[in-house]
Amino acid sequence: MALAHAWRVGILATFLAVLLWPAQSSAQTAVPDEAKAKTEGTLVYYTSNRTTTAEKHARGFEKKYGIKVQIFRSGTEKIMAKLEAEAQAGRVQADILNISDPGYYFALQGRGALLPYISRYASAIPDAFKDRDGQWIASRLTNMVMAYNTKLIPADQAPKRWIELTDPKWQKKITVASPSYGGTSLNWAAGMVKLYGWKFFEDLGKNKPLLTEGHQPGMQLVASGERPLSGEMNDYDARASISKGQPVAIIVPQEGVIAVPTPIAILKATARSNAAKLFVDYMLSEEGQAIMVEDDTYSARTDVAPPKGALPLKDLKVIPMDWPAVEKQSEEIKTKFVSLMGQ
């Protein structure tokens, strides 16, 4: 009942917000010139999506438009560091940014570093997951959950709530991805601080979790049994392990999931604005979103079904997050997290 009420309140708030939105400018909604796009050269795409997913999108886009895509793929934090260094040098290489730290887009937006563009597919994406002026829009959603090895942890003994990770019985059995590497981990950490304060991490640190760079190494530790419980895991890597037949199960915590959008945006410094707009359209199209779902990731679109075996997004309890606030706290979160984890 409470969850249904939350959704109704959210829908009402969205409706009222839409009534107050300013009219969209012609520049924001202008259809990209495909002929010009084909003369602009190779598109440079910075992403934290899985390499296989990024390559599928690049190949599909090239097949559709004949425009090549150069991919730089890494963890969110490393991509941000690279982009910041390029900006300081006055030589931004990326045309498209697609990483899992929504707060960073607010920072870029505040600097005037993004090129507004409202895709023709934007209406299929909830208002909570896009900028009303077209500065950025979610290309996928990652739900932060827990995962465990079913051979080593019986289902009735697995944790049901985030706070149960602090139980001493999980000492040296947990793996957690570092927020200094990935945006989803940073936002999960911010969510835990919001729910329980820093005491959560003080107590979790006593259980001596093993920190990893990214979620795939952590998923391997869970599947092998070396660390049978992942204290936080993106849902798509967990589903990928399950689809491979590995002894893994997902826990949707009773407090709710952290639903982290992975926004896509065009850098204002781009010399390939038409190709960049076409790429945003392709990523948000039925074909682009089908690739996301095929790779076990939730589409950001409301009219696209979730991955096989996953709950519809409307049935998930989602912990609301303040992304600009997370951005302001990000350095503190990363520093304090590492100090409390003792690694």
N, C-alpha and C positions, 0 to 999 in steps of 0.2 A: 504493500500500500504506500509506504514512504517513497519507494523508488518510482512508482507510477506518479505520485504527486510531484516529485522532482522533475520528471520529464514534462509534466503539464506546465509547471512553472517555467521551465526552460523554453518551451514552445511559445508561451505568452511573451516572455522577455525578448525572444528573437523577433516575434511579430511586431512588438513595439519598437524595437531597434530598427527594423526595416523601414517603418513609417518615418523615422527621423533621419535616415541616410540621405546624404546629398545626391543629386543627380550625377550619373556617371559621365565623364567627359568623353569626347569622341576619340581622344588619344588612347584612353584606357580600353575602349571597346573596339578600336579599329581592327579590321580583319588583316592579318599579315599578308604581305605580297609574296606569293609563292615563287613567282619568277625572280624577284630580287633576292629572295632567300637562297636560291640555287647559285647565285653569283657571290655570296658572302663568304664562302670558304667553309672549312671544317669547324663544327660547333664544339666548344670545350665544355665538358660536363663534369662538375665536381659532385660526388655523391657518397653517402655512407650506406646506401643500399648494398645488398650482397652483390658480389662481382657477377654471378650468373644472372641475376635480375637486371643489373645495369647493362650487361652485354646483350640481353634479349631486347631491351628497349632500344639500344643503339642500332641493332640489326634491323629491327622492325621499322624504325624511323628512316633509316637509310633506304630500305626497300620501298617504302611508301613515297619518299620525296627525293631520293638520290643524293642526300646530303650526309656526309660522313660525320661521325661523332667521335671525339677523342675523350676517353674516360680517365678521370683521376679518382680512384676509389681508395678510401681509408676510413678510419674512425672519425666520428664527428669532431672531436677536439683537435685532431691533427689537421683536418681540413680547415677548421677555423683558424688555426695558427698559420697555415700556409696562405690563406686568403688575407689575413691581417698583415703578414709580411709583404705580400704583393701590393696591398693598398698603400702601405707606408713608403714603398719604393716607387709608387706611381705607375705600376705595371701590372694591373689586374689581368690575369690570363683567362679566368673563368667567364663563361657567358651565362651558365645556369648553375644555381646552387640548390642542392637537394639533400639536406642533412636532418638528423633527428634531434635538433635543439630549437624548438619553436621560439624560445626567448631570444636567441641570437638574431632572429629576423626582425624583432622589435628594435634591437640595437642598430642594425643596419638601416632599418626604416627611419629611425631617428636621425641618422647621419645623411639621409638622402641618397643612400647607396643602391637603392633598388629601382627598377624600371616598372611602373605600374602597367599591368595588363590583365584585363578581365576576360578569361577564356569563355568560349561559347558553351563549355561544359560546366562552368562554375555553378550554375543553378542546381546541379545534382549533388553538390557538396554542402553539408550543414554550415550555417553561418558561424558556428563556434569554431570551425576549422578553416576559416579563410579571412583575409583582410577585406574589409568592405570596399576599399579603394583599389583592390587588385594588386597590392604590393607583394603578397604571397598567398598560396593556397595549398592545402594538404594534398599530397599525392598518395598517401597511404596512412594507416593508423597502426601503431604498435601497442598492444596491451601488455603491460608488465604484470607477470604472474609468478608463481613458484613452480618448480618441477622437481620430481624425485625419481629415484631408481626403484621400480616396483619389486625387484627381487630382494632388495635389502631393507625396504621400508614398507610394511603392510599399510594398506590404504587407511585402516582405522587408526593408525598411529602417526600418519603424516600430519603436519601442521595444517590447521584450517584457517588461521589468521596470521597476518604479518607479525604481530607481536609475539607469537609463539616461537619465532626464530631466536628469541633471546633466552629460551629455555636451555639450561646447562646440558641437557641430554644431547644437544646437537653439537657439542664441542668437537672441533676438528672434523666435522662432517659436512660443513657448508662451504659452498663456493659462491662468490659474489663478483660481478664485473665492476671494475674501477670506474667511477665517474670522471676520472681524469682522462679517460680514453673515449667513452661513448656518451652520446647525448641522452639516450634512453635511460642509461644508468644514472646519469646526473639528475634527470627528472624524477626517477624512482626515489633517489636519495632525498630530494626536495619534498616529495610526497610523504616519506616517512617522518621527516622533521616536522612537517605540517601536522601529521596525525599524533605523533608521540614525543616530539622534541628530541634534543640530542641525547637524552638518556637511552633512547632506543639503540643508538650506535655505540654508546658506552657499554651497554649490556651485550650487544651483538659482538663487539670487539673481544669480550671475554671468552667467546666461543671460538676465537681464532679462525675466522673464515679465510679461505684461500682466495686472494684477489687475482683476477685475470684481466687481460686486455681484450675486451669484447666478450660476446656471449657464446660464440662457437667453441672456444676452448673450455668454457664452463660446462657446456652441454656434453662435451666429450668426457669430462671428469665425472659427470652424473651417470652417463650411460655405461662407463667402465666400472663404476662403483667406487672409484678412488675418493670421490666426494659425493655421496649419494643424494645430497639435497642442494638444490640451487635456491639461494635466498631471494634472488630476483632473476627473472629470465624473460626475454622477449618471447611472445607466444609463438612467433613463426619458426624460430629455431627449435623450440620444443616440439611443435607439430611435425617439423621435418624429421626429427629423430624418431618420433612415433611412426611416421610413414615408412621409415627404413626398417621397422621391426625391432627397434631397440627397446629395452625394458624401461620405458619412461612414461610417466603420467603427469598431467598438468593439474595444478591446484589454482582455482580461482578464489582468492582470499575473501572471507566474509566482509571485510571492511570495504572491499571494492578493488578495482584495477586502476592503475595509472594508464590512461589512454593517451599516448604521445603521438601527435601528428608529425609527419615528416613533410614539412612544407617544401614547395618548389617555387623558386623565384628567379627573375632575370636580373642580372647585375647591370646597373646603370652604365657602367663603363663598356658594355658590350659594343662591338662594331658589327654584330650580326643579329640585330634586333628582330628582323623578320624570321630568320631561322630559329631564333630562340623562342619566339611566340608560337611558331609551328610545333616546336618540341614540347612546350607546355601543353598545347592542345592535344598532342599525341599521347602524352603521359596520362592525361585526364580522360581520354577517349575510352570507349568500350574495349578496344584492343589493348591499350596501355594498361588499363585496370585489370583486364583478364590475366595479364602477365603477373601482376601483383598477387592475385588470388591463386594462380597456378603455382606460385612460389610460397604458398602458405601464409600470405600476408592479407590483412583486412584492406579492402578498398576503402577509399575515403568517400566514395559515392554511396548514396542511400539506395540506389536502384541496382546495386551489384551485390549478389549473394556472398556471404562470408566463405572462407576456405572450408573444405570438406571436414566435417566433424567439429567445427567451431560454432559457438553460440552466436546468433544474430546480435549485432551491436546493441540493439534496443533492449535486449534481455540481460545485458551486463550492467552491474552496478559500477558506475564510474566515479572516481574521486575527483572532484573539480579542482583545477589547478590555475594559478595565476602566473602565466608564462613570463610576463615582464618582470614580476617579482623574483622568479627563479633566475632570470638573467642577472639581475642585480646581486643576487646571493651566490652566484655560481662559483666564484673563486673561493669564497669562504667555505662553501660546501665541499669542494674538492680538497682543500687543505685540511679542514677539520676531520673529514671522513678518513683520510689516510692516516692522520695522527691517532685517531681512535681505533682504527683497525690494527695498529701496531705493525704496519708493513710499509 
